[in-house]
Amino acid sequence: MTSPKRSAGAALVVALVLLLLITLLGLSGLRTGQMEERMSANALDRALAFQAAEAALRTAEDTIPAARLAGTVPNDLAAADYTDNACTVSACADGICARPDSECTDRWTDSTFDGWIDGPTAGSGALAIASQYFIEAVSRNTPCESKIIVQDLSGTCTTFRVTARNAPQAGRSQVILQTTFVWPN
């Protein structure tokens, strides 16, 4: 049989090791909880940014018929303007732009492009996210084709590319959406 002095010291070491293991498990659980909280906050921020961009997309699409009927859609520029590689052609008025030059940077990626129009705001309070959009008249001579059986379109249509985004904010998610919109001439 062992003496009581030796067994008392071993119990203290075992208790301290168990306490250290429990502390490490607690810290690991705390870190996992913080990571999950960040991930859910980022998912919420991305969802709000998507909602803002989608609202701007719908607002822009709603303005096309009125602009088309009012005659405020810019005419196609001369072919020479699209092959000069100067990338200075940016004929935009009230958020509706002329056909883009295929040799130049896309407008939505160009940080100097100032043709964005403010759209609706998604969310409220500290979570509010503003949106922006612009419309490009891609082609004024697209053949009209309807996928709807009861609708009979003939002639030419104007094709628009609608680009919308949530307004850039530091540290927030960025979402850019595009649709193609066709309207009869």
ABEGO torsion letter per residue (X at the ends): XBBAAAAAAAAAAAAAAAAAAAAAAAAAAAAAAAAAAAAAAAAAAAAAAAAAAAAAAAAAAAAAAAAAAAGABBBBBBAAAAAAGAGABABBBGGBBBBBBAABBBAAABAABAABBBBBBBEBEAABBBBBBBBBBABAABBBBBABAABBBBEBBBBBBBBBBBBBBBGBBBBBBBBBBBBBX
